Amino acid sequence: MNLNIPDNVEINSNELTVIVATRLYEIGKLSLGQASEMIGCSKNSFIELLGNL
């Protein structure tokens, strides 16, 4: 998949992965386990991450 992100948007691939995983979880496309696996953390850490957004 290719994304065309404007040059003035400062984001690294890890940040983008977190954004995509959290959004896919929010809309029901990923389970909690799938989303946490996608970003490489535990389910509890992912839940904490969601609480900090």
CHARMM internal coordinates of N, CA and C (Angstrom, degrees):
IC EDIT
DIST 1 N 1 CA 1.4356
DIST 1 CA 1 C 1.5212
ANGL 1 N 1 CA 1 C 108.27
DIST 1 C 2 N 1.2830
ANGL 1 CA 1 C 2 N 116.64
DIHE 1 N 1 CA 1 C 2 N 139.35
DIST 2 N 2 CA 1.4619
ANGL 1 C 2 N 2 CA 122.42
DIHE 1 CA 1 C 2 N 2 CA 177.38
DIST 2 CA 2 C 1.5196
ANGL 2 N 2 CA 2 C 109.30
DIHE 1 C 2 N 2 CA 2 C -116.09
DIST 2 C 3 N 1.3132
ANGL 2 CA 2 C 3 N 115.16
DIHE 2 N 2 CA 2 C 3 N 135.72
DIST 3 N 3 CA 1.4604
ANGL 2 C 3 N 3 CA 121.64
DIHE 2 CA 2 C 3 N 3 CA 174.97
DIST 3 CA 3 C 1.5120
ANGL 3 N 3 CA 3 C 108.48
DIHE 2 C 3 N 3 CA 3 C -120.64
DIST 3 C 4 N 1.2938
ANGL 3 CA 3 C 4 N 115.84
DIHE 3 N 3 CA 3 C 4 N 133.66
DIST 4 N 4 CA 1.4607
ANGL 3 C 4 N 4 CA 120.76
DIHE 3 CA 3 C 4 N 4 CA 176.84
DIST 4 CA 4 C 1.5187
ANGL 4 N 4 CA 4 C 108.42
DIHE 3 C 4 N 4 CA 4 C -100.17
DIST 4 C 5 N 1.3155
ANGL 4 CA 4 C 5 N 115.70
DIHE 4 N 4 CA 4 C 5 N 96.69
DIST 5 N 5 CA 1.4514
ANGL 4 C 5 N 5 CA 122.27
DIHE 4 CA 4 C 5 N 5 CA -179.83
DIST 5 CA 5 C 1.5180
ANGL 5 N 5 CA 5 C 107.93
DIHE 4 C 5 N 5 CA 5 C -99.77
DIST 5 C 6 N 1.3211
ANGL 5 CA 5 C 6 N 116.81
DIHE 5 N 5 CA 5 C 6 N 129.09
DIST 6 N 6 CA 1.4626
ANGL 5 C 6 N 6 CA 119.45
DIHE 5 CA 5 C 6 N 6 CA -179.33
DIST 6 CA 6 C 1.5270
ANGL 6 N 6 CA 6 C 111.67
DIHE 5 C 6 N 6 CA 6 C -55.95
DIST 6 C 7 N 1.3132
ANGL 6 CA 6 C 7 N 115.82
DIHE 6 N 6 CA 6 C 7 N 145.92
DIST 7 N 7 CA 1.4650
ANGL 6 C 7 N 7 CA 121.79
DIHE 6 CA 6 C 7 N 7 CA -178.10
DIST 7 CA 7 C 1.5256
ANGL 7 N 7 CA 7 C 113.31
DIHE 6 C 7 N 7 CA 7 C -59.11
DIST 7 C 8 N 1.3224
ANGL 7 CA 7 C 8 N 117.02
DIHE 7 N 7 CA 7 C 8 N -28.49
DIST 8 N 8 CA 1.4620
ANGL 7 C 8 N 8 CA 119.50
DIHE 7 CA 7 C 8 N 8 CA -177.07
DIST 8 CA 8 C 1.5350
ANGL 8 N 8 CA 8 C 112.87
DIHE 7 C 8 N 8 CA 8 C -79.41
DIST 8 C 9 N 1.3191
ANGL 8 CA 8 C 9 N 118.02
DIHE 8 N 8 CA 8 C 9 N -4.75
DIST 9 N 9 CA 1.4629
ANGL 8 C 9 N 9 CA 121.64
DIHE 8 CA 8 C 9 N 9 CA 176.89
DIST 9 CA 9 C 1.5258
ANGL 9 N 9 CA 9 C 107.76
DIHE 8 C 9 N 9 CA 9 C -90.18
DIST 9 C 10 N 1.3077
ANGL 9 CA 9 C 10 N 115.42
DIHE 9 N 9 CA 9 C 10 N 114.16
DIST 10 N 10 CA 1.4584
ANGL 9 C 10 N 10 CA 120.42
DIHE 9 CA 9 C 10 N 10 CA -178.48
DIST 10 CA 10 C 1.5250
ANGL 10 N 10 CA 10 C 109.19
DIHE 9 C 10 N 10 CA 10 C -91.46
DIST 10 C 11 N 1.3372
ANGL 10 CA 10 C 11 N 115.97
DIHE 10 N 10 CA 10 C 11 N 102.70
DIST 11 N 11 CA 1.4611
ANGL 10 C 11 N 11 CA 122.00
DIHE 10 CA 10 C 11 N 11 CA -179.15
DIST 11 CA 11 C 1.5212
ANGL 11 N 11 CA 11 C 108.18
DIHE 10 C 11 N 11 CA 11 C -149.45
DIST 11 C 12 N 1.3232
ANGL 11 CA 11 C 12 N 116.06
DIHE 11 N 11 CA 11 C 12 N 138.82
DIST 12 N 12 CA 1.4570
ANGL 11 C 12 N 12 CA 118.27
DIHE 11 CA 11 C 12 N 12 CA 177.13
DIST 12 CA 12 C 1.5276
ANGL 12 N 12 CA 12 C 109.52
DIHE 11 C 12 N 12 CA 12 C -100.88
DIST 12 C 13 N 1.2939
ANGL 12 CA 12 C 13 N 116.88
DIHE 12 N 12 CA 12 C 13 N 172.62
DIST 13 N 13 CA 1.4635
ANGL 12 C 13 N 13 CA 120.68
DIHE 12 CA 12 C 13 N 13 CA -174.29
DIST 13 CA 13 C 1.5302
ANGL 13 N 13 CA 13 C 111.74
DIHE 12 C 13 N 13 CA 13 C -64.61
DIST 13 C 14 N 1.3294
ANGL 13 CA 13 C 14 N 118.13
DIHE 13 N 13 CA 13 C 14 N -33.24
DIST 14 N 14 CA 1.4749
ANGL 13 C 14 N 14 CA 120.09
DIHE 13 CA 13 C 14 N 14 CA 178.13
DIST 14 CA 14 C 1.5240
ANGL 14 N 14 CA 14 C 111.08
DIHE 13 C 14 N 14 CA 14 C -66.02
DIST 14 C 15 N 1.3175
ANGL 14 CA 14 C 15 N 116.42
DIHE 14 N 14 CA 14 C 15 N -43.44
DIST 15 N 15 CA 1.4629
ANGL 14 C 15 N 15 CA 120.10
DIHE 14 CA 14 C 15 N 15 CA 178.28
DIST 15 CA 15 C 1.5185
ANGL 15 N 15 CA 15 C 110.77
DIHE 14 C 15 N 15 CA 15 C -62.49
DIST 15 C 16 N 1.3158
ANGL 15 CA 15 C 16 N 116.63
DIHE 15 N 15 CA 15 C 16 N -41.29
DIST 16 N 16 CA 1.4638
ANGL 15 C 16 N 16 CA 120.95
DIHE 15 CA 15 C 16 N 16 CA 179.86
DIST 16 CA 16 C 1.5228
ANGL 16 N 16 CA 16 C 110.74
DIHE 15 C 16 N 16 CA 16 C -65.01
DIST 16 C 17 N 1.3243
ANGL 16 CA 16 C 17 N 117.00
DIHE 16 N 16 CA 16 C 17 N -39.77
DIST 17 N 17 CA 1.4592
ANGL 16 C 17 N 17 CA 120.62
DIHE 16 CA 16 C 17 N 17 CA 178.45
DIST 17 CA 17 C 1.5242
ANGL 17 N 17 CA 17 C 110.72
DIHE 16 C 17 N 17 CA 17 C -62.24
DIST 17 C 18 N 1.3278
ANGL 17 CA 17 C 18 N 116.92
DIHE 17 N 17 CA 17 C 18 N -41.90
DIST 18 N 18 CA 1.4656
ANGL 17 C 18 N 18 CA 120.96
DIHE 17 CA 17 C 18 N 18 CA 178.15
DIST 18 CA 18 C 1.5211
ANGL 18 N 18 CA 18 C 110.28
DIHE 17 C 18 N 18 CA 18 C -63.07
DIST 18 C 19 N 1.3032
ANGL 18 CA 18 C 19 N 117.46
DIHE 18 N 18 CA 18 C 19 N -44.04
DIST 19 N 19 CA 1.4684
ANGL 18 C 19 N 19 CA 121.57
DIHE 18 CA 18 C 19 N 19 CA 179.75
DIST 19 CA 19 C 1.5248
ANGL 19 N 19 CA 19 C 110.56
DIHE 18 C 19 N 19 CA 19 C -60.62
DIST 19 C 20 N 1.3107
ANGL 19 CA 19 C 20 N 116.61
DIHE 19 N 19 CA 19 C 20 N -46.87
DIST 20 N 20 CA 1.4601
ANGL 19 C 20 N 20 CA 120.98
DIHE 19 CA 19 C 20 N 20 CA -178.66
DIST 20 CA 20 C 1.5282
ANGL 20 N 20 CA 20 C 110.52
DIHE 19 C 20 N 20 CA 20 C -65.43
DIST 20 C 21 N 1.3252
ANGL 20 CA 20 C 21 N 116.87
DIHE 20 N 20 CA 20 C 21 N -46.09
DIST 21 N 21 CA 1.4651
ANGL 20 C 21 N 21 CA 120.16
DIHE 20 CA 20 C 21 N 21 CA -178.60
DIST 21 CA 21 C 1.5293
ANGL 21 N 21 CA 21 C 111.46
DIHE 20 C 21 N 21 CA 21 C -62.53
DIST 21 C 22 N 1.3331
ANGL 21 CA 21 C 22 N 117.11
DIHE 21 N 21 CA 21 C 22 N -44.08
DIST 22 N 22 CA 1.4651
ANGL 21 C 22 N 22 CA 118.88
DIHE 21 CA 21 C 22 N 22 CA -178.99
DIST 22 CA 22 C 1.5206
ANGL 22 N 22 CA 22 C 111.28
DIHE 21 C 22 N 22 CA 22 C -66.42
DIST 22 C 23 N 1.2995
ANGL 22 CA 22 C 23 N 116.71
DIHE 22 N 22 CA 22 C 23 N -39.88
DIST 23 N 23 CA 1.4762
ANGL 22 C 23 N 23 CA 119.13
DIHE 22 CA 22 C 23 N 23 CA 179.77
DIST 23 CA 23 C 1.5256
ANGL 23 N 23 CA 23 C 111.23
DIHE 22 C 23 N 23 CA 23 C -67.53
DIST 23 C 24 N 1.3377
ANGL 23 CA 23 C 24 N 116.91
DIHE 23 N 23 CA 23 C 24 N -42.89
DIST 24 N 24 CA 1.4612
ANGL 23 C 24 N 24 CA 119.50
DIHE 23 CA 23 C 24 N 24 CA 178.34
DIST 24 CA 24 C 1.5252
ANGL 24 N 24 CA 24 C 111.19
DIHE 23 C 24 N 24 CA 24 C -63.46
DIST 24 C 25 N 1.3125
ANGL 24 CA 24 C 25 N 117.31
DIHE 24 N 24 CA 24 C 25 N -34.57
DIST 25 N 25 CA 1.4583
ANGL 24 C 25 N 25 CA 120.79
DIHE 24 CA 24 C 25 N 25 CA 175.17
DIST 25 CA 25 C 1.5313
ANGL 25 N 25 CA 25 C 110.12
DIHE 24 C 25 N 25 CA 25 C -67.12
DIST 25 C 26 N 1.3160
ANGL 25 CA 25 C 26 N 116.92
DIHE 25 N 25 CA 25 C 26 N -45.41
DIST 26 N 26 CA 1.4717
ANGL 25 C 26 N 26 CA 121.28
DIHE 25 CA 25 C 26 N 26 CA -177.96
DIST 26 CA 26 C 1.5182
ANGL 26 N 26 CA 26 C 112.17
DIHE 25 C 26 N 26 CA 26 C -60.15
DIST 26 C 27 N 1.3208
ANGL 26 CA 26 C 27 N 117.55
DIHE 26 N 26 CA 26 C 27 N -35.94
DIST 27 N 27 CA 1.4719
ANGL 26 C 27 N 27 CA 120.03
DIHE 26 CA 26 C 27 N 27 CA -178.02
DIST 27 CA 27 C 1.5247
ANGL 27 N 27 CA 27 C 112.54
DIHE 26 C 27 N 27 CA 27 C -93.17
DIST 27 C 28 N 1.3300
ANGL 27 CA 27 C 28 N 116.35
DIHE 27 N 27 CA 27 C 28 N 5.87
DIST 28 N 28 CA 1.4502
ANGL 27 C 28 N 28 CA 120.52
DIHE 27 CA 27 C 28 N 28 CA 174.16
DIST 28 CA 28 C 1.5145
ANGL 28 N 28 CA 28 C 116.64
DIHE 27 C 28 N 28 CA 28 C 82.70
DIST 28 C 29 N 1.3168
ANGL 28 CA 28 C 29 N 117.04
DIHE 28 N 28 CA 28 C 29 N 14.91
DIST 29 N 29 CA 1.4620
ANGL 28 C 29 N 29 CA 120.49
DIHE 28 CA 28 C 29 N 29 CA 179.40
DIST 29 CA 29 C 1.5195
ANGL 29 N 29 CA 29 C 112.37
DIHE 28 C 29 N 29 CA 29 C -86.45
DIST 29 C 30 N 1.3308
ANGL 29 CA 29 C 30 N 117.36
DIHE 29 N 29 CA 29 C 30 N -22.34
DIST 30 N 30 CA 1.4662
ANGL 29 C 30 N 30 CA 122.88
DIHE 29 CA 29 C 30 N 30 CA 176.08
DIST 30 CA 30 C 1.5223
ANGL 30 N 30 CA 30 C 108.60
DIHE 29 C 30 N 30 CA 30 C -125.36
DIST 30 C 31 N 1.3170
ANGL 30 CA 30 C 31 N 115.29
DIHE 30 N 30 CA 30 C 31 N 145.63
DIST 31 N 31 CA 1.4613
ANGL 30 C 31 N 31 CA 119.64
DIHE 30 CA 30 C 31 N 31 CA 171.94
DIST 31 CA 31 C 1.5239
ANGL 31 N 31 CA 31 C 108.20
DIHE 30 C 31 N 31 CA 31 C -78.06
DIST 31 C 32 N 1.3139
ANGL 31 CA 31 C 32 N 115.99
DIHE 31 N 31 CA 31 C 32 N 170.57
DIST 32 N 32 CA 1.4574
ANGL 31 C 32 N 32 CA 120.84
DIHE 31 CA 31 C 32 N 32 CA 177.26
DIST 32 CA 32 C 1.5244
ANGL 32 N 32 CA 32 C 110.25
DIHE 31 C 32 N 32 CA 32 C -59.04
DIST 32 C 33 N 1.3209
ANGL 32 CA 32 C 33 N 116.54
DIHE 32 N 32 CA 32 C 33 N -44.28
DIST 33 N 33 CA 1.4598
ANGL 32 C 33 N 33 CA 121.06
DIHE 32 CA 32 C 33 N 33 CA 179.22
DIST 33 CA 33 C 1.5167
ANGL 33 N 33 CA 33 C 113.10
DIHE 32 C 33 N 33 CA 33 C -63.39
DIST 33 C 34 N 1.3258
ANGL 33 CA 33 C 34 N 115.97
DIHE 33 N 33 CA 33 C 34 N -42.58
DIST 34 N 34 CA 1.4641
ANGL 33 C 34 N 34 CA 119.94
DIHE 33 CA 33 C 34 N 34 CA 179.48
DIST 34 CA 34 C 1.5200
ANGL 34 N 34 CA 34 C 111.10
DIHE 33 C 34 N 34 CA 34 C -64.69
DIST 34 C 35 N 1.3153
ANGL 34 CA 34 C 35 N 116.67
DIHE 34 N 34 CA 34 C 35 N -43.02
DIST 35 N 35 CA 1.4627
ANGL 34 C 35 N 35 CA 120.81
DIHE 34 CA 34 C 35 N 35 CA -178.98
DIST 35 CA 35 C 1.5217
ANGL 35 N 35 CA 35 C 111.03
DIHE 34 C 35 N 35 CA 35 C -65.67
DIST 35 C 36 N 1.3339
ANGL 35 CA 35 C 36 N 116.55
DIHE 35 N 35 CA 35 C 36 N -43.60
DIST 36 N 36 CA 1.4607
ANGL 35 C 36 N 36 CA 118.90
DIHE 35 CA 35 C 36 N 36 CA 179.70
DIST 36 CA 36 C 1.5198
ANGL 36 N 36 CA 36 C 110.77
DIHE 35 C 36 N 36 CA 36 C -66.69
DIST 36 C 37 N 1.3193
ANGL 36 CA 36 C 37 N 117.13
DIHE 36 N 36 CA 36 C 37 N -37.24
DIST 37 N 37 CA 1.4683
ANGL 36 C 37 N 37 CA 120.40
DIHE 36 CA 36 C 37 N 37 CA 176.93
DIST 37 CA 37 C 1.5236
ANGL 37 N 37 CA 37 C 111.05
DIHE 36 C 37 N 37 CA 37 C -65.25
DIST 37 C 38 N 1.3220
ANGL 37 CA 37 C 38 N 116.08
DIHE 37 N 37 CA 37 C 38 N -38.67
DIST 38 N 38 CA 1.4686
ANGL 37 C 38 N 38 CA 120.82
DIHE 37 CA 37 C 38 N 38 CA -179.36
DIST 38 CA 38 C 1.5245
ANGL 38 N 38 CA 38 C 111.58
DIHE 37 C 38 N 38 CA 38 C -58.74
DIST 38 C 39 N 1.3309
ANGL 38 CA 38 C 39 N 116.67
DIHE 38 N 38 CA 38 C 39 N -37.40
DIST 39 N 39 CA 1.4693
ANGL 38 C 39 N 39 CA 118.88
DIHE 38 CA 38 C 39 N 39 CA -179.00
DIST 39 CA 39 C 1.5229
ANGL 39 N 39 CA 39 C 112.51
DIHE 38 C 39 N 39 CA 39 C -98.76
DIST 39 C 40 N 1.3255
ANGL 39 CA 39 C 40 N 116.52
DIHE 39 N 39 CA 39 C 40 N -1.81
DIST 40 N 40 CA 1.4628
ANGL 39 C 40 N 40 CA 120.06
DIHE 39 CA 39 C 40 N 40 CA 173.83
DIST 40 CA 40 C 1.5082
ANGL 40 N 40 CA 40 C 115.31
DIHE 39 C 40 N 40 CA 40 C 78.01
DIST 40 C 41 N 1.3283
ANGL 40 CA 40 C 41 N 116.55
DIHE 40 N 40 CA 40 C 41 N 41.03
DIST 41 N 41 CA 1.4541
ANGL 40 C 41 N 41 CA 119.65
DIHE 40 CA 40 C 41 N 41 CA 177.42
DIST 41 CA 41 C 1.5243
ANGL 41 N 41 CA 41 C 109.70
DIHE 40 C 41 N 41 CA 41 C -137.08
DIST 41 C 42 N 1.3160
ANGL 41 CA 41 C 42 N 116.45
DIHE 41 N 41 CA 41 C 42 N 174.28
DIST 42 N 42 CA 1.4605
ANGL 41 C 42 N 42 CA 120.82
DIHE 41 CA 41 C 42 N 42 CA 177.56
DIST 42 CA 42 C 1.5337
ANGL 42 N 42 CA 42 C 109.78
DIHE 41 C 42 N 42 CA 42 C -76.79
DIST 42 C 43 N 1.3173
ANGL 42 CA 42 C 43 N 115.05
DIHE 42 N 42 CA 42 C 43 N 164.93
DIST 43 N 43 CA 1.4687
ANGL 42 C 43 N 43 CA 119.52
DIHE 42 CA 42 C 43 N 43 CA 177.18
DIST 43 CA 43 C 1.5190
ANGL 43 N 43 CA 43 C 110.46
DIHE 42 C 43 N 43 CA 43 C -61.61
DIST 43 C 44 N 1.3315
ANGL 43 CA 43 C 44 N 116.79
DIHE 43 N 43 CA 43 C 44 N -41.68
DIST 44 N 44 CA 1.4712
ANGL 43 C 44 N 44 CA 119.85
DIHE 43 CA 43 C 44 N 44 CA 179.34
DIST 44 CA 44 C 1.5197
ANGL 44 N 44 CA 44 C 111.92
DIHE 43 C 44 N 44 CA 44 C -62.47
DIST 44 C 45 N 1.3241
ANGL 44 CA 44 C 45 N 116.78
DIHE 44 N 44 CA 44 C 45 N -40.74
DIST 45 N 45 CA 1.4675
ANGL 44 C 45 N 45 CA 120.28
DIHE 44 CA 44 C 45 N 45 CA 178.42
DIST 45 CA 45 C 1.5231
ANGL 45 N 45 CA 45 C 110.49
DIHE 44 C 45 N 45 CA 45 C -65.62
DIST 45 C 46 N 1.3209
ANGL 45 CA 45 C 46 N 116.76
DIHE 45 N 45 CA 45 C 46 N -37.28
DIST 46 N 46 CA 1.4617
ANGL 45 C 46 N 46 CA 120.29
DIHE 45 CA 45 C 46 N 46 CA 178.75
DIST 46 CA 46 C 1.5293
ANGL 46 N 46 CA 46 C 110.21
DIHE 45 C 46 N 46 CA 46 C -65.84
DIST 46 C 47 N 1.3189
ANGL 46 CA 46 C 47 N 116.91
DIHE 46 N 46 CA 46 C 47 N -41.31
DIST 47 N 47 CA 1.4651
ANGL 46 C 47 N 47 CA 120.57
DIHE 46 CA 46 C 47 N 47 CA 177.41
DIST 47 CA 47 C 1.5240
ANGL 47 N 47 CA 47 C 110.30
DIHE 46 C 47 N 47 CA 47 C -61.36
DIST 47 C 48 N 1.3256
ANGL 47 CA 47 C 48 N 117.01
DIHE 47 N 47 CA 47 C 48 N -42.92
DIST 48 N 48 CA 1.4695
ANGL 47 C 48 N 48 CA 121.19
DIHE 47 CA 47 C 48 N 48 CA 177.06
DIST 48 CA 48 C 1.5314
ANGL 48 N 48 CA 48 C 110.09
DIHE 47 C 48 N 48 CA 48 C -61.48
DIST 48 C 49 N 1.3211
ANGL 48 CA 48 C 49 N 116.87
DIHE 48 N 48 CA 48 C 49 N -42.51
DIST 49 N 49 CA 1.4640
ANGL 48 C 49 N 49 CA 121.36
DIHE 48 CA 48 C 49 N 49 CA 178.49
DIST 49 CA 49 C 1.5184
ANGL 49 N 49 CA 49 C 110.80
DIHE 48 C 49 N 49 CA 49 C -58.63
DIST 49 C 50 N 1.3323
ANGL 49 CA 49 C 50 N 116.28
DIHE 49 N 49 CA 49 C 50 N -44.21
DIST 50 N 50 CA 1.4742
ANGL 49 C 50 N 50 CA 120.23
DIHE 49 CA 49 C 50 N 50 CA 178.48
DIST 50 CA 50 C 1.5106
ANGL 50 N 50 CA 50 C 111.26
DIHE 49 C 50 N 50 CA 50 C -61.02
DIST 50 C 51 N 1.3268
ANGL 50 CA 50 C 51 N 116.36
DIHE 50 N 50 CA 50 C 51 N -37.90
DIST 51 N 51 CA 1.4635
ANGL 50 C 51 N 51 CA 120.35
DIHE 50 CA 50 C 51 N 51 CA 179.44
DIST 51 CA 51 C 1.5148
ANGL 51 N 51 CA 51 C 113.60
DIHE 50 C 51 N 51 CA 51 C -68.27
DIST 51 C 52 N 1.3313
ANGL 51 CA 51 C 52 N 116.03
DIHE 51 N 51 CA 51 C 52 N -21.63
DIST 52 N 52 CA 1.4697
ANGL 51 C 52 N 52 CA 120.53
DIHE 51 CA 51 C 52 N 52 CA -179.00
DIST 52 CA 52 C 1.5235
ANGL 52 N 52 CA 52 C 113.21
DIHE 51 C 52 N 52 CA 52 C -92.78
DIST 52 C 53 N 1.3033
ANGL 52 CA 52 C 53 N 117.44
DIHE 52 N 52 CA 52 C 53 N -3.31
DIST 53 N 53 CA 1.4726
ANGL 52 C 53 N 53 CA 119.93
DIHE 52 CA 52 C 53 N 53 CA -178.65
DIST 53 CA 53 C 1.5022
ANGL 53 N 53 CA 53 C 111.90
DIHE 52 C 53 N 53 CA 53 C -83.09
END
COOR INIT
IC SEED 1 N 1 CA 1 C
IC BUILD
